[in-house]
Amino acid sequence: MKRTITIITVLVTQFALANELMAASSVREDTSMFLVWMFLGMCALIVIVQLMPAMFLIFGMLKSLFPSNKQSPVNLQANGEK
């Protein structure tokens, strides 16, 4: 009988405290938002700086694939045209 009362007491105590523990775990004040946004901004800046040379390379490759029809003045003088 004493063992049953002890088990019931433990269970009632656990159930009574579980509600407060669950409620306390969901309440959290986050004061580091400024630092998080600074970190994300630095990550975005690094990504943008790394993409710039890649874009220059892609545009250079596209420019070489589709050359313009205009000839430079050096080529015109070599052909004897004006």
PATI-610600 format. One record per residue: x, y, z of N, C-alpha, C in turn; residue in one letter; residue number from 0. Coordinates in pm, 1 decimal. Layout:
PATI-610600
+----------+----------+----------+----------+----------+----------+----------+----------+----------+-----+-----+
|      n.X |      n.Y |      n.Z |     ca.X |     ca.Y |     ca.Z |      c.X |      c.Y |      c.Z | res |   n |
+----------+----------+----------+----------+----------+----------+----------+----------+----------+-----+-----+
|        X |        Y |        Z |        X |        Y |        Z |        X |        Y |        Z |   A | NUM |
...
+----------+----------+----------+----------+----------+----------+----------+----------+----------+-----+-----+
***
This chain:
PATI-610600
+----------+----------+----------+----------+----------+----------+----------+----------+----------+-----+-----+
|      n.X |      n.Y |      n.Z |     ca.X |     ca.Y |     ca.Z |      c.X |      c.Y |      c.Z | res |   n |
+----------+----------+----------+----------+----------+----------+----------+----------+----------+-----+-----+
|     81.6 |   -118.6 |      0.0 |      0.0 |      0.0 |      0.0 |     86.6 |    125.8 |      0.0 |   M |   0 |
|    190.5 |    122.7 |     82.0 |    277.7 |    239.1 |     90.0 |    348.3 |    262.6 |    -44.3 |   K |   1 |
|    382.2 |    154.6 |   -112.8 |    448.1 |    165.7 |   -243.3 |    353.9 |    228.4 |   -346.6 |   R |   2 |
|    228.5 |    192.5 |   -342.8 |    130.7 |    248.4 |   -436.1 |    112.2 |    397.7 |   -412.6 |   T |   3 |
|    107.3 |    438.5 |   -287.5 |     92.7 |    580.7 |   -255.7 |    216.3 |    657.7 |   -302.1 |   I |   4 |
|    333.3 |    598.5 |   -288.1 |    456.4 |    664.2 |   -333.0 |    457.3 |    679.9 |   -484.9 |   T |   5 |
|    415.4 |    579.1 |   -555.2 |    411.2 |    586.3 |   -702.1 |    310.1 |    690.5 |   -746.9 |   I |   6 |
|    193.5 |    692.7 |   -682.2 |     91.7 |    791.9 |   -717.6 |    141.3 |    932.7 |   -687.9 |   I |   7 |
|    208.8 |    951.6 |   -575.9 |    263.0 |   1082.5 |   -539.9 |    366.8 |   1128.5 |   -642.4 |   T |   8 |
|    452.6 |   1039.5 |   -684.1 |    554.9 |   1073.5 |   -783.9 |    490.2 |   1110.3 |   -916.5 |   V |   9 |
|    390.5 |   1031.6 |   -958.6 |    322.8 |   1060.7 |  -1085.5 |    247.8 |   1193.8 |  -1081.3 |   L |  10 |
|    178.8 |   1219.8 |   -972.7 |    105.9 |   1347.0 |   -959.7 |    203.6 |   1463.4 |   -960.2 |   V |  11 |
|    315.0 |   1448.7 |   -892.6 |    416.3 |   1554.6 |   -890.5 |    473.9 |   1576.8 |  -1030.1 |   T |  12 |
|    502.2 |   1470.3 |  -1101.6 |    556.6 |   1482.9 |  -1236.7 |    458.0 |   1549.9 |  -1331.3 |   Q |  13 |
|    332.9 |   1508.8 |  -1325.2 |    231.7 |   1568.7 |  -1412.0 |    207.6 |   1715.3 |  -1376.2 |   F |  14 |
|    214.5 |   1747.9 |  -1248.2 |    193.3 |   1886.4 |  -1205.5 |    307.9 |   1975.4 |  -1252.4 |   A |  15 |
|    430.0 |   1924.9 |  -1246.4 |    545.3 |   2005.0 |  -1287.4 |    565.2 |   2006.3 |  -1439.2 |   L |  16 |
|    515.8 |   1904.8 |  -1507.4 |    536.5 |   1896.5 |  -1651.7 |    470.1 |   2013.3 |  -1723.7 |   A |  17 |
|    354.8 |   2054.0 |  -1677.4 |    284.9 |   2164.6 |  -1740.0 |    366.3 |   2292.9 |  -1729.6 |   N |  18 |
|    421.3 |   2320.1 |  -1612.3 |    501.3 |   2440.9 |  -1593.4 |    633.1 |   2433.1 |  -1670.5 |   E |  19 |
|    692.8 |   2316.7 |  -1675.7 |    818.0 |   2303.1 |  -1749.4 |    798.1 |   2323.1 |  -1898.8 |   L |  20 |
|    691.2 |   2270.7 |  -1951.8 |    663.2 |   2289.4 |  -2094.7 |    633.7 |   2435.3 |  -2124.9 |   M |  21 |
|    562.5 |   2501.7 |  -2037.7 |    530.9 |   2641.6 |  -2059.0 |    657.4 |   2726.3 |  -2049.0 |   A |  22 |
|    745.2 |   2691.6 |  -1959.6 |    867.2 |   2770.4 |  -1942.2 |    963.7 |   2751.1 |  -2058.6 |   A |  23 |
|    961.8 |   2635.2 |  -2122.5 |   1055.8 |   2611.7 |  -2230.9 |   1018.1 |   2688.9 |  -2357.3 |   S |  24 |
|    891.2 |   2723.4 |  -2373.4 |    850.6 |   2794.2 |  -2493.6 |    871.0 |   2944.6 |  -2481.1 |   S |  25 |
|    888.3 |   2994.2 |  -2361.4 |    907.7 |   3137.3 |  -2342.0 |   1057.4 |   3163.9 |  -2337.0 |   V |  26 |
|   1105.0 |   3232.9 |  -2439.9 |   1247.8 |   3263.4 |  -2446.9 |   1262.8 |   3400.0 |  -2509.4 |   R |  27 |
|   1335.4 |   3484.8 |  -2444.2 |   1357.4 |   3617.8 |  -2498.1 |   1489.3 |   3617.6 |  -2572.6 |   E |  28 |
|   1483.4 |   3651.5 |  -2699.0 |   1602.7 |   3651.7 |  -2782.2 |   1648.2 |   3795.6 |  -2801.6 |   D |  29 |
|   1763.3 |   3828.0 |  -2747.8 |   1812.9 |   3965.1 |  -2757.5 |   1928.9 |   3976.9 |  -2855.5 |   T |  30 |
|   1957.5 |   3872.9 |  -2929.9 |   2073.4 |   3875.7 |  -3019.0 |   2034.1 |   3897.4 |  -3164.7 |   S |  31 |
|   1919.4 |   3957.0 |  -3191.7 |   1873.7 |   3973.7 |  -3329.6 |   1969.0 |   4060.5 |  -3411.0 |   M |  32 |
|   2022.3 |   4165.7 |  -3352.3 |   2114.2 |   4252.7 |  -3424.7 |   2238.9 |   4177.2 |  -3469.3 |   F |  33 |
|   2293.8 |   4096.1 |  -3381.0 |   2413.2 |   4018.8 |  -3415.4 |   2382.4 |   3913.8 |  -3521.9 |   L |  34 |
|   2264.4 |   3854.2 |  -3515.2 |   2225.6 |   3755.4 |  -3616.0 |   2214.7 |   3821.6 |  -3752.3 |   V |  35 |
|   2151.2 |   3938.3 |  -3757.7 |   2137.0 |   4008.2 |  -3886.3 |   2272.6 |   4056.4 |  -3938.7 |   W |  36 |
|   2362.8 |   4095.5 |  -3849.6 |   2497.6 |   4133.7 |  -3894.6 |   2569.7 |   4012.9 |  -3953.8 |   M |  37 |
|   2557.9 |   3897.8 |  -3889.9 |   2622.3 |   3776.9 |  -3940.3 |   2564.7 |   3737.0 |  -4076.0 |   F |  38 |
|   2432.1 |   3740.6 |  -4089.4 |   2370.5 |   3706.9 |  -4217.5 |   2408.3 |   3807.6 |  -4325.8 |   L |  39 |
|   2421.0 |   3934.3 |  -4289.1 |   2464.9 |   4036.1 |  -4384.6 |   2606.8 |   4011.1 |  -4432.9 |   G |  40 |
|   2694.9 |   3972.5 |  -4341.7 |   2832.4 |   3941.6 |  -4381.8 |   2836.0 |   3819.4 |  -4473.0 |   M |  41 |
|   2753.5 |   3719.7 |  -4444.2 |   2746.6 |   3601.3 |  -4531.2 |   2698.2 |   3640.3 |  -4670.3 |   C |  42 |
|   2597.1 |   3725.9 |  -4677.4 |   2546.0 |   3770.6 |  -4807.2 |   2651.1 |   3851.2 |  -4881.9 |   A |  43 |
|   2725.6 |   3933.8 |  -4811.1 |   2831.3 |   4012.8 |  -4874.2 |   2940.3 |   3922.9 |  -4931.8 |   L |  44 |
|   2977.4 |   3819.9 |  -4860.3 |   3078.8 |   3726.7 |  -4909.5 |   3029.2 |   3655.1 |  -5034.1 |   I |  45 |
|   2902.4 |   3613.5 |  -5034.1 |   2847.1 |   3544.7 |  -5150.4 |   2844.5 |   3637.5 |  -5271.7 |   V |  46 |
|   2804.9 |   3762.1 |  -5253.3 |   2798.7 |   3857.1 |  -5364.8 |   2937.8 |   3885.0 |  -5420.2 |   I |  47 |
|   3034.6 |   3902.7 |  -5332.5 |   3171.7 |   3929.6 |  -5378.6 |   3227.6 |   3808.9 |  -5453.5 |   V |  48 |
|   3191.1 |   3688.4 |  -5414.2 |   3238.1 |   3569.0 |  -5484.0 |   3167.5 |   3550.1 |  -5617.7 |   Q |  49 |
|   3044.3 |   3599.9 |  -5630.1 |   2970.3 |   3584.9 |  -5755.3 |   3014.8 |   3684.3 |  -5862.5 |   L |  50 |
|   3072.2 |   3796.8 |  -5823.8 |   3112.1 |   3898.0 |  -5922.1 |   3213.1 |   3844.2 |  -6023.8 |   M |  51 |
|   3323.0 |   3782.2 |  -5983.6 |   3416.5 |   3728.7 |  -6083.9 |   3353.8 |   3618.3 |  -6169.8 |   P |  52 |
|   3265.2 |   3541.0 |  -6110.6 |   3198.4 |   3436.2 |  -6187.6 |   3110.7 |   3498.0 |  -6295.9 |   A |  53 |
|   3042.2 |   3606.3 |  -6264.2 |   2959.0 |   3673.7 |  -6364.5 |   3045.1 |   3733.8 |  -6475.7 |   M |  54 |
|   3158.1 |   3794.0 |  -6439.5 |   3248.5 |   3847.5 |  -6542.0 |   3296.2 |   3736.7 |  -6635.1 |   F |  55 |
|   3327.1 |   3621.3 |  -6579.1 |   3372.3 |   3507.7 |  -6658.5 |   3262.1 |   3459.3 |  -6752.6 |   L |  56 |
|   3140.1 |   3449.8 |  -6702.4 |   3028.3 |   3404.4 |  -6785.9 |   3000.9 |   3503.7 |  -6897.7 |   I |  57 |
|   3001.5 |   3634.3 |  -6867.0 |   2977.9 |   3734.5 |  -6970.8 |   3089.3 |   3732.9 |  -7074.6 |   F |  58 |
|   3213.9 |   3710.9 |  -7031.9 |   3324.9 |   3701.1 |  -7127.2 |   3310.5 |   3580.5 |  -7218.4 |   G |  59 |
|   3265.7 |   3469.4 |  -7162.9 |   3245.6 |   3349.4 |  -7245.4 |   3132.3 |   3370.9 |  -7345.7 |   M |  60 |
|   3023.3 |   3433.6 |  -7300.8 |   2913.1 |   3461.2 |  -7391.9 |   2953.9 |   3560.7 |  -7500.7 |   L |  61 |
|   3034.9 |   3657.9 |  -7464.1 |   3081.3 |   3756.6 |  -7561.1 |   3169.6 |   3690.8 |  -7667.0 |   K |  62 |
|   3248.9 |   3593.8 |  -7627.5 |   3334.4 |   3525.4 |  -7725.4 |   3253.1 |   3429.7 |  -7813.3 |   S |  63 |
|   3142.2 |   3378.0 |  -7762.1 |   3058.6 |   3290.6 |  -7843.0 |   2978.8 |   3368.1 |  -7947.5 |   L |  64 |
|   2939.9 |   3489.1 |  -7915.4 |   2861.2 |   3571.9 |  -8006.2 |   2937.6 |   3700.2 |  -8036.6 |   F |  65 |
|   3036.8 |   3694.5 |  -8126.8 |   3116.5 |   3814.8 |  -8154.9 |   3033.3 |   3915.8 |  -8233.9 |   P |  66 |
|   3069.1 |   4042.1 |  -8219.8 |   2998.1 |   4146.3 |  -8294.4 |   3052.0 |   4149.9 |  -8437.6 |   S |  67 |
|   2972.0 |   4204.8 |  -8530.7 |   3010.1 |   4209.5 |  -8671.9 |   3102.0 |   4327.2 |  -8702.4 |   N |  68 |
|   3115.9 |   4418.0 |  -8610.2 |   3201.3 |   4535.1 |  -8632.5 |   3347.7 |   4493.0 |  -8627.6 |   K |  69 |
|   3425.3 |   4548.3 |  -8721.5 |   3567.9 |   4521.2 |  -8719.8 |   3638.4 |   4639.0 |  -8654.0 |   Q |  70 |
|   3744.6 |   4610.4 |  -8585.0 |   3818.9 |   4717.6 |  -8519.7 |   3899.8 |   4793.4 |  -8624.5 |   S |  71 |
|   3938.5 |   4917.5 |  -8595.6 |   4017.2 |   4995.7 |  -8691.7 |   4150.0 |   4929.4 |  -8727.4 |   P |  72 |
|   4206.7 |   4851.4 |  -8637.6 |   4332.3 |   4783.3 |  -8667.3 |   4309.8 |   4681.0 |  -8779.3 |   V |  73 |
|   4199.5 |   4607.0 |  -8772.4 |   4169.5 |   4508.2 |  -8875.2 |   4137.0 |   4576.3 |  -9009.7 |   N |  74 |
|   4073.1 |   4691.5 |  -9004.4 |   4040.1 |   4762.3 |  -9128.0 |   4166.9 |   4810.6 |  -9198.4 |   L |  75 |
|   4263.3 |   4862.4 |  -9124.4 |   4387.7 |   4911.3 |  -9184.8 |   4470.1 |   4795.0 |  -9240.7 |   Q |  76 |
|   4464.8 |   4679.4 |  -9174.0 |   4542.3 |   4565.3 |  -9223.3 |   4484.0 |   4513.3 |  -9352.3 |   A |  77 |
|   4353.5 |   4525.0 |  -9373.6 |   4289.6 |   4478.7 |  -9496.4 |   4294.9 |   4583.1 |  -9607.0 |   N |  78 |
|   4338.5 |   4703.9 |  -9576.4 |   4346.0 |   4807.9 |  -9675.8 |   4215.3 |   4882.0 |  -9695.6 |   G |  79 |
|   4120.7 |   4863.5 |  -9608.1 |   3991.2 |   4929.9 |  -9619.4 |   3990.2 |   5054.3 |  -9530.9 |   E |  80 |
|   3899.9 |   5146.3 |  -9564.1 |   3886.4 |   5266.9 |  -9483.0 |   3748.4 |   5278.1 |  -9430.6 |   K |  81 |
+----------+----------+----------+----------+----------+----------+----------+----------+----------+-----+-----+
***
